[in-house]
Amino acid sequence: MHKAAVTAVSTVAGIVLLLSLKPHRDPAAAMAESPPPAGPPGASSSPSPGTGPSGASSPAPTGHSSSGGTSGTSGTSGTYTGDVSDTAYGPVQVSVTLSHGRITAVKALRTPSDRPRSQQIAADSVPRLTQEALSAQNAHIDAVSGATYTSEGYTRSLQSALDHAGV
């Protein structure tokens, strides 16, 4: 009986201590202050020349500034093309249009299209991914259920385009 009482008191004391533990900083505030990561693990922000329609390598970025060469995150404007992201069902590539550092448009340049089912998944998921990117104003967007590979390729290519833009 004595062991059960000691165990119960110890368990309650441990739970009370854990619940009373306060973090030093608010996690939401810490996330807002820290810059977003440059991309998914293993992604490279340096461009490499393309090799052809297979999309095995990344094409060189095409970016132009519509405001005469402004740069910096607050003034970047222009259209920037992301690297081709190869997925299990085909390549995905997007371009992003920025106006004064804000995403104003995202266009899917390449989506998986070799199978009818891949075409249907891309047709359903790309508009949702585009809306998410416009709302989030970055590449940290949720994947579309049922379109995991397309979603991952879309976010990798979008992050690449944003990296080329310097935002």
N, C-alpha and C positions, 0 to 999 in steps of 0.2 A: 504494500500500500504506500509505503514511504517513497519508493522509487517512482511510482505513478504520479504522485503529487509533485515531486521534484521535476520530473519530465514535463508535466503540464505547465508548471510555473515557468520553467526555462523556455518552453515553446512560446508561451504568451509574452514573456519578456523580450524574446528575440523578434517576434512579430511587431511589438510596439516600437522597438528600436528601429526596425526597418521602415515602418510607416512614418516615423518622426524624422527620418533622414531627409534633409533638404539638399538639392543640388546647389552648387556654388553659383551657377548661372542658369537662366531660363534656356532650355534647349531650343525653343523656337527663336529666341533672340540671337543665340549663337549661330544658328543656321542662316539667319538673315544677314548677319554681319560677315560671314565667311564667303569668299567667292566660290562659285560653282566649280566643280572639277572640270578639267579641260576636255574630258571625254570618257568613254567607257574604257576599262582596263585593256591595254593592248592596242588602243587606237593611236594613230599617229597624226599629228596635226601638220606634219611637213608633207607637201605635195610631191608626188612622183609622176613621171610621164605615163600616159595610158598606153595600152598595148593593142587595143582594138575592141570589137564589139563584145568580146567575152566578158569584159569587165573585171578581169583577173587583177589588174592593177588600177590604181587611182588615177583619174585624169588630172591634168594640171588645172588649178582653179581658174575660173574666169570671173573676175570681179571688176566692176567699174564703179566709180563714184559719180553720181548724178549732180553732185554739188561742187565739182571741180577739185576733188582730191581731199576732202575733209576726212579726218581720221580721229581716232579716239572713241571711246564707248558712247560719249554723249552726242557726237556729231557724225557718226558713220552713216553714209547713205550709199545705196547702190544695190546691184543684184549680184549675188555670190553663189557659185555652184559648188555643191558638196562633192566629196569623193563618192565613187560607186561603192556600195556596200553589197558584197555578195552574200546571199542567203541560201538556205537549202533549196528554195524554190525559184531562185533567180535573182538578178541584180535589182537594187533599189538605189535611186539617186534623186536628190531634190535640189532645188535652188531656192534661195531666200532673198527677199527684197527688204531692205532696211531703209528707213527714213529717220534721220537724226538718232540712230541707235535703236529704234523700235522696229520690231518685225511687223511689216505691213502686208506681206504676202509670202506664201510658201507654195511652190509648184513642184509636183512630182514629175520628174523628167523620165525616169525609168521605174517600172514596177514589174514584178513577176508576171509573165504573160505566156509562158510556154504551154500551160495546161488551162483548160476552161475553168477549172476550180480555182486555180491561182488568179486568173483574171477576175473572177467573182469576188474572191477575198480582197484583192487589191481595190476593186471598185467600191466595196463596202467600207474598208478600213481607212483608206487614204483621206477621204473627206473628214472623218472623225479625228484622225491624227493631225490634219492641217488645222482644224478648229482648236484642238488642244494646244498646239504650238502657238497659235495666235493669242490664245487666252493666257498661256503661261509666259510668253515672251522669252522662252528659252527652249532647250532641247530636253529638259527634264519632264517628260510627259508620260502618262500611263499608256501601257500597251492595250491594244484592242483585243478583247477576248476572241479566240479563234483565229487570230492573225498575228501570233507571237513573232514569227520570223520576219514578216513584213514590217511590224512595228519596230523591232530591233534595228532592222536595216534603215528604216526611215529616220529613227532618232540618231543613229551613227552618222548618216549622211547630213542630217540637219546640223548636228554638232560640228561636223567638219566644215560646213559652209559658214557657220558662225565663227569658227576659229580662223578661217581665211579672212573674214571681215574684221577680225580683231575685237570682237565683242564677246 
